[in-house]
């Protein structure tokens, strides 16, 4: 007898792959939009930490 794979298992894997691709695309778009603003935020934090330190007196 021939073994026929269950089509619903393959369909489930394809659905998970499509969801994963959709999530990846959404994350890339969000990072592309918010990237410069996040970069400025971290730059401001680093500048504040660098110039906000006081050497022991």
C-alpha positions as a Markdown table, in Angstrom:
| # | Residue | x | y | z |
|---|---|---|---|---|
| 1 | Unk | 0.0 | 0.0 | 0.0 |
| 2 | Unk | 1.2 | 3.5 | -0.8 |
| 3 | Unk | 1.8 | 6.0 | 2.0 |
| 4 | Unk | 0.0 | 9.3 | 1.2 |
| 5 | Unk | 1.1 | 12.1 | 3.4 |
| 6 | Unk | -1.5 | 14.0 | 5.4 |
| 7 | Unk | -2.1 | 17.2 | 3.5 |
| 8 | Unk | -3.3 | 19.0 | 6.6 |
| 9 | Unk | 0.1 | 18.7 | 8.3 |
| 10 | Unk | 1.8 | 20.4 | 5.3 |
| 11 | Unk | -0.9 | 23.0 | 5.2 |
| 12 | Unk | -0.3 | 23.9 | 8.9 |
| 13 | Unk | 3.5 | 24.3 | 8.3 |
| 14 | Unk | 2.8 | 26.6 | 5.3 |
| 15 | Unk | 0.4 | 28.7 | 7.5 |
| 16 | Unk | 3.0 | 29.0 | 10.2 |
| 17 | Unk | 5.6 | 30.0 | 7.7 |
| 18 | Unk | 3.3 | 32.7 | 6.2 |
| 19 | Unk | 2.6 | 34.1 | 9.7 |
| 20 | Unk | 6.3 | 34.1 | 10.5 |
| 21 | Unk | 7.0 | 36.0 | 7.2 |
| 22 | Unk | 4.2 | 38.5 | 8.0 |
| 23 | Unk | 5.6 | 39.1 | 11.5 |
| 24 | Unk | 9.1 | 39.6 | 10.0 |
| 25 | Unk | 7.8 | 42.1 | 7.4 |
| 26 | Unk | 5.9 | 44.1 | 10.1 |
| 27 | Unk | 9.0 | 44.2 | 12.4 |
| 28 | Unk | 11.2 | 45.4 | 9.5 |
| 29 | Unk | 8.7 | 48.1 | 8.5 |
| 30 | Unk | 8.4 | 49.3 | 12.2 |
| 31 | Unk | 12.2 | 49.5 | 12.5 |
| 32 | Unk | 12.5 | 51.3 | 9.2 |
| 33 | Unk | 10.0 | 53.9 | 10.4 |
| 34 | Unk | 11.1 | 54.3 | 14.0 |
| 35 | Unk | 14.8 | 53.6 | 13.4 |
| 36 | Unk | 16.1 | 57.2 | 13.3 |
| 37 | Unk | 14.0 | 58.2 | 16.4 |
| 38 | Unk | 15.3 | 55.2 | 18.4 |
| 39 | Unk | 18.9 | 56.0 | 17.3 |
| 40 | Unk | 18.5 | 59.6 | 18.5 |
| 41 | Unk | 17.0 | 58.4 | 21.8 |
| 42 | Unk | 20.0 | 56.1 | 22.5 |
| 43 | Unk | 22.4 | 58.8 | 21.4 |
| 44 | Unk | 20.9 | 61.2 | 23.9 |
| 45 | Unk | 21.1 | 58.6 | 26.7 |
| 46 | Unk | 24.8 | 58.0 | 25.9 |
| 47 | Unk | 25.6 | 61.7 | 25.8 |
| 48 | Unk | 23.7 | 62.2 | 29.1 |
| 49 | Unk | 25.7 | 59.3 | 30.7 |
| 50 | Unk | 29.0 | 60.6 | 29.4 |
| 51 | Unk | 28.6 | 64.2 | 30.5 |
| 52 | Unk | 26.5 | 63.4 | 33.6 |
| 53 | Unk | 29.3 | 61.5 | 35.3 |
| 54 | Unk | 31.1 | 63.3 | 38.1 |
| 55 | Unk | 34.6 | 62.3 | 39.0 |
| 56 | Unk | 35.1 | 61.7 | 42.7 |
| 57 | Unk | 36.1 | 64.9 | 44.6 |
